[in-house]
């Protein structure tokens, strides 16, 4: 009987972990991992938060663009905490971006993470980094216009005819 209860608890805990398992902890060194995984490839890195007023608008817009441009690689990093992982995952899913790689700040000193990302960044969001294939980046703070994203895509991402 005790073994059965243990198995049931284990099952429920694994379901709970699975709900947030798609949100990875962003710690010192995580940016290097993200960059290394995309060596030679352009991508968009979006920093956002549950409390951000403009983030939902930007994430929904990116979702619509990704629906048309399937090769667009986007990574989301929430500046919230690991405790918010399930809420972050649910919100991202509601924006139609559940297939996107997701991270959340997981350091007791978020300034350390921000400094590693960009020593001139003080936490304002949304903050979006557009990396070309050589990983030169353009940084935009605040709500981005769709026209900018479309122009960046034209110059940085090669699409097949079925991707438009």
C-alpha positions as CSV (number, residue, x, y, z in Angstrom):
1,X,0.0,0.0,0.0
2,X,2.8,2.4,0.9
3,X,4.6,1.6,-2.3
4,X,1.4,2.4,-4.3
5,X,1.0,5.8,-2.5
6,X,4.7,6.5,-3.3
7,X,4.2,5.7,-7.0
8,X,1.1,8.0,-7.1
9,X,3.0,10.8,-5.5
10,X,5.9,10.3,-7.9
11,X,3.5,10.4,-10.8
12,X,1.9,13.6,-9.7
13,X,5.3,15.3,-9.0
14,X,6.6,14.3,-12.5
15,X,3.4,15.8,-14.1
16,X,4.0,19.0,-12.2
17,X,7.7,19.1,-13.2
18,X,6.7,18.4,-16.8
19,X,4.4,21.4,-16.8
20,X,7.4,23.6,-16.0
21,X,10.1,21.4,-17.4
22,X,10.1,23.3,-20.7
23,X,11.3,26.4,-18.9
24,X,15.0,26.2,-18.3
25,X,16.9,28.0,-15.5
26,X,18.9,30.9,-16.8
27,X,22.1,31.1,-14.8
28,X,25.6,32.4,-15.4
29,X,26.8,30.7,-18.5
30,X,23.3,30.2,-20.0
31,X,23.8,32.8,-22.7
32,X,27.0,31.1,-23.9
33,X,25.0,27.9,-24.2
34,X,22.3,29.6,-26.2
35,X,24.8,31.1,-28.5
36,X,26.8,27.9,-28.9
37,X,23.7,26.0,-29.8
38,X,23.1,28.5,-32.6
39,X,26.6,28.9,-33.9
40,X,26.5,30.3,-37.5
41,X,22.7,30.8,-37.3
42,X,20.6,33.9,-36.9
43,X,18.1,34.1,-34.1
44,X,16.0,36.4,-31.9
45,X,16.5,36.5,-28.1
46,X,13.6,38.1,-26.2
47,X,13.8,39.2,-22.6
48,X,10.4,39.6,-21.1
49,X,8.4,39.4,-17.8
50,X,5.0,38.6,-16.4
51,X,4.8,42.2,-15.2
52,X,5.8,43.8,-18.5
53,X,3.1,45.9,-20.1
54,X,4.3,45.6,-23.7
55,X,5.6,42.1,-23.7
56,X,2.2,40.4,-24.6
57,X,1.9,42.6,-27.7
58,X,5.4,41.8,-28.8
59,X,5.2,38.1,-28.1
60,X,1.8,37.8,-30.0
61,X,3.4,39.6,-32.9
62,X,6.4,37.4,-32.9
63,X,4.1,34.3,-32.8
64,X,2.3,35.5,-35.9
65,X,5.6,36.2,-37.7
66,X,6.8,32.7,-36.7
67,X,3.6,31.2,-38.2
68,X,4.6,32.6,-41.6
69,X,8.4,32.1,-41.2
70,X,8.9,28.6,-39.8
71,X,12.7,28.9,-39.8
72,X,12.7,31.9,-37.5
73,X,14.5,30.8,-34.3
74,X,13.4,32.6,-31.2
75,X,14.4,32.2,-27.6
76,X,12.5,33.6,-24.7
77,X,14.1,34.5,-21.4
78,X,11.8,35.7,-18.6
79,X,13.3,38.0,-16.0
80,X,11.0,36.6,-13.4
81,X,12.0,33.7,-11.1
82,X,11.9,29.9,-11.2
83,X,8.8,30.0,-9.0
84,X,7.0,31.6,-11.9
85,X,7.9,28.8,-14.4
86,X,4.5,27.2,-14.8
87,X,2.8,30.6,-15.1
88,X,5.3,31.6,-17.7
89,X,4.9,28.4,-19.7
90,X,1.1,28.8,-19.7
91,X,1.3,32.4,-20.8
92,X,3.7,31.6,-23.6
93,X,1.4,28.8,-24.7
94,X,-1.5,31.2,-24.8
95,X,0.5,33.4,-27.1
96,X,1.0,30.4,-29.5
97,X,4.7,30.1,-28.7
98,X,4.9,26.9,-26.7
99,X,7.4,25.5,-29.3
100,X,9.9,28.2,-28.5
101,X,12.8,27.6,-26.2
102,X,12.1,29.2,-22.9
103,X,14.4,30.2,-20.0
104,X,13.8,32.1,-16.7
105,X,16.2,33.9,-14.5
106,X,17.4,31.6,-11.8
107,X,20.0,33.6,-9.9
108,X,19.4,35.3,-6.5
109,X,21.3,38.3,-8.0
110,X,19.6,39.2,-11.3
111,X,22.0,42.0,-11.8
112,X,24.8,39.4,-12.3
113,X,22.8,37.8,-15.2
114,X,21.9,41.2,-16.8
115,X,25.6,42.2,-16.6
116,X,26.6,39.0,-18.3
117,X,24.1,39.6,-21.1
118,X,24.9,43.3,-21.5
119,X,26.8,45.4,-19.0
120,X,24.8,48.4,-20.0
121,X,21.4,46.8,-19.4
122,X,19.6,47.8,-16.2
123,X,16.5,45.6,-16.6
124,X,14.1,47.5,-18.9
125,X,11.9,45.1,-20.9
126,X,10.9,44.0,-23.4
127,X,14.5,43.9,-24.6
128,X,15.1,42.0,-27.8
129,X,18.5,41.0,-29.3
130,X,18.6,40.2,-33.0
131,X,21.6,38.0,-33.7
132,X,22.8,37.6,-37.3
133,X,24.6,34.4,-38.4
134,X,28.0,35.8,-37.1
135,X,26.2,36.6,-33.8
136,X,26.6,40.3,-34.2
137,X,23.6,41.7,-32.4
138,X,21.2,44.6,-32.7
139,X,19.5,45.4,-29.4
140,X,16.0,46.9,-29.2
141,X,14.4,48.0,-26.0
142,X,10.7,48.5,-25.8
143,X,8.0,47.4,-28.2
144,X,9.4,46.6,-31.6
145,X,7.7,47.5,-34.8
146,X,6.8,44.6,-37.0
147,X,8.4,46.4,-40.0
148,X,11.8,46.3,-38.2
149,X,11.5,42.5,-37.7
150,X,10.4,41.9,-41.3
151,X,13.4,43.9,-42.5
152,X,15.8,42.0,-40.2
153,X,14.4,38.7,-41.4
154,X,14.9,39.7,-45.1
155,X,18.6,40.4,-44.5
156,X,19.4,37.6,-42.0
157,X,17.2,34.5,-42.5
158,X,17.1,32.4,-45.7
159,X,13.6,31.1,-46.4
160,X,12.1,28.6,-48.8
161,X,9.0,29.6,-50.8
162,X,6.8,27.6,-48.4
163,X,8.0,29.6,-45.4
164,X,6.2,32.8,-46.5
